[in-house]
Amino acid sequence: MNRPLLRRAAIAVTLTAAMTSTTSARADQNSSHVSLAANPIRSVTVDLQTLALGSCTFGATHTGDVLGFPNGVCISPVPVHVRNGGYAGHIEVATTPVQPGDHGPAWTPAPCHALTFNSCPAPGTDQFLLATSSTVVPTANTAQLVSTTPRCDYAFNGSGPDPHFTGCRVAPMQHNTEYLWLEGPASSTDLSATWSFDITWTAVP
């Protein structure tokens, strides 16, 4: 059962003192009002609103920060700082299709049901693979394959995918940095020079 969502919480504490005296017994009472700040909000925040992928490799046509074909790879030049809110739980991550600048046919995630990218075949025409990683160079132990369906973000804890979902459990106010890794399609129907997508982190119980 979820607790009420409060941005602040206050408690009143009463202090009673017992005193001895050679005179007649006398009762006295004093109180102190104590307040505190709390953050019991189920939330997640990221420090970047936009990010350009670069440092592209592979693909016969790649140049610098330009994705090449077939199956070029680009990564985020800086990490994304992800922070959990005031509740323990899990962090899920999901992506949208990759949209061309002219709003033509989008790229969709390659049909791979694995959790790590290195066990998937190369994307076909108009397909891509996307992973979050706790390291600049993703590995089976640090990267999480991202799809359009939300799934636990194991990269948040720097752990490999785990069928029991223990690796993506997070504590209140826990934070970490993640890199993005994208492998592009073998070929693209749309010939736009610019492409974009949204990636979303969600805090869940």
C-alpha positions in Angstrom: 0.0 0.0 0.0 1.4 3.4 -1.0 1.9 6.0 1.6 0.4 9.5 1.1 2.6 11.6 -1.0 4.0 14.4 1.2 6.5 17.1 0.3 6.9 18.0 3.9 6.1 16.3 7.2 6.0 17.8 10.8 5.8 16.2 14.2 5.1 17.8 17.6 7.3 16.4 20.4 6.4 17.0 24.1 9.2 17.0 26.7 8.3 16.5 30.3 10.9 17.0 33.1 10.6 15.5 36.6 12.3 17.7 39.2 13.0 17.1 43.0 12.8 19.8 45.6 12.7 20.2 49.4 9.6 22.4 49.0 6.2 21.2 48.0 5.9 19.2 44.8 5.2 21.3 41.8 4.4 20.2 38.3 5.8 22.1 35.3 5.5 21.3 31.6 7.2 22.7 28.6 7.0 21.7 24.9 9.0 22.1 21.8 7.6 22.0 18.2 10.0 20.1 15.9 9.7 20.1 12.1 11.6 18.2 9.5 11.8 17.9 5.8 11.0 14.7 4.0 10.9 13.4 0.4 8.6 10.4 0.3 7.8 11.0 -3.4 8.0 8.1 -5.8 9.9 9.9 -8.6 12.9 9.8 -10.8 14.9 12.7 -12.3 17.6 13.0 -14.9 20.0 15.9 -15.3 19.9 16.2 -19.1 16.8 17.1 -21.2 18.6 16.7 -24.6 21.6 14.6 -25.6 23.4 14.1 -28.9 25.0 10.8 -29.6 28.5 10.8 -31.1 31.8 9.0 -31.1 30.5 6.7 -33.9 32.3 3.6 -35.1 31.7 0.7 -37.5 29.6 1.0 -40.6 31.4 1.8 -43.8 30.0 5.3 -44.1 30.6 6.6 -40.6 32.5 9.8 -40.0 33.1 11.2 -36.5 29.8 11.9 -34.9 27.7 10.6 -37.9 26.2 7.1 -37.8 27.4 4.8 -40.6 25.7 2.0 -42.5 25.5 -0.9 -42.2 25.1 -1.3 -38.4 27.1 1.7 -37.2 27.4 2.3 -33.5 27.2 5.7 -31.6 27.4 6.4 -27.9 26.6 9.3 -25.6 29.7 11.5 -25.1 28.6 12.3 -21.6 26.6 10.2 -19.1 23.1 10.8 -17.9 22.7 11.3 -14.2 19.6 9.4 -13.0 18.3 9.9 -9.4 15.6 8.0 -7.6 13.1 9.8 -5.3 12.0 9.2 -1.8 10.8 5.6 -2.1 12.7 2.4 -2.5 11.6 0.4 -5.5 12.8 -0.3 -9.1 13.8 1.9 -12.0 12.4 1.0 -15.4 13.6 2.3 -18.8 12.0 2.5 -22.2 12.6 4.1 -25.6 10.5 5.4 -28.5 11.1 4.4 -32.1 13.9 6.5 -33.7 12.2 9.1 -35.8 13.7 10.8 -38.9 13.8 14.6 -39.2 11.3 14.5 -42.2 8.8 12.4 -40.2 9.1 9.4 -42.6 9.4 5.7 -41.7 10.9 5.3 -38.2 13.4 2.7 -37.0 12.0 0.2 -34.5 13.8 -2.0 -32.0 15.2 -5.2 -33.5 13.2 -8.2 -32.4 15.6 -9.5 -29.7 14.2 -10.8 -26.4 17.6 -10.9 -24.7 18.4 -8.4 -21.9 21.9 -7.7 -23.1 22.8 -6.3 -26.5 25.7 -8.7 -27.2 23.5 -11.7 -27.5 21.3 -10.1 -30.3 21.8 -10.4 -34.0 22.6 -7.2 -35.9 19.6 -5.0 -36.6 18.0 -5.3 -40.1 16.5 -2.7 -42.3 14.8 0.1 -40.3 15.8 -1.5 -37.0 18.1 -0.5 -34.1 19.4 -1.7 -30.8 19.7 0.6 -27.8 21.4 -0.1 -24.4 22.0 1.8 -21.2 25.3 1.1 -19.6 27.0 2.0 -16.3 30.3 2.1 -18.2 31.4 4.0 -21.4 32.1 0.7 -23.2 29.0 -1.6 -22.5 29.6 -5.2 -21.5 27.3 -8.1 -20.6 27.7 -7.2 -17.0 27.1 -3.4 -17.2 24.6 -2.9 -20.1 20.8 -3.2 -20.3 19.0 -3.6 -23.7 16.2 -1.0 -24.0 13.0 -1.5 -25.9 9.7 0.3 -26.3 8.3 -1.8 -23.5 9.5 -0.6 -20.0 11.9 -3.1 -18.3 14.1 -2.9 -15.3 17.2 -0.8 -15.8 20.0 -3.0 -14.5 22.6 -0.4 -15.6 21.4 1.9 -12.8 23.1 -0.4 -10.3 25.9 -1.3 -12.5 24.8 -5.0 -12.5 24.1 -7.5 -15.2 20.6 -8.5 -16.1 19.1 -10.8 -13.4 15.9 -12.9 -13.9 15.0 -12.2 -10.3 15.1 -8.4 -10.8 17.3 -7.8 -7.8 19.9 -5.8 -9.8 17.5 -3.0 -10.6 16.1 -2.5 -7.0 17.1 1.0 -5.8 17.1 2.7 -2.4 15.5 6.1 -1.6 17.6 8.9 -3.1 20.0 6.5 -4.8 21.6 7.9 -8.0 24.0 6.8 -10.7 25.3 7.7 -14.1 24.5 5.9 -17.3 25.7 6.0 -20.9 23.6 5.3 -24.0 24.8 2.9 -26.8 23.0 2.6 -30.1 23.5 0.3 -33.0 21.8 1.4 -36.2 20.1 -0.5 -39.0 21.7 -2.5 -41.8 19.9 0.0 -44.1 17.3 2.8 -43.9 14.2 3.4 -46.0 14.2 7.0 -45.1 17.4 9.0 -46.1 17.1 11.8 -43.5 20.4 13.1 -42.1 19.0 13.7 -38.6 17.2 11.3 -36.3 15.9 11.4 -32.7 14.2 9.4 -30.0 13.0 9.8 -26.4 14.2 7.6 -23.5 12.2 7.5 -20.3 13.1 6.3 -16.8 10.2 5.4 -14.5 10.2 4.8 -10.7 7.9 1.9 -9.8 7.3 -0.2 -6.6 
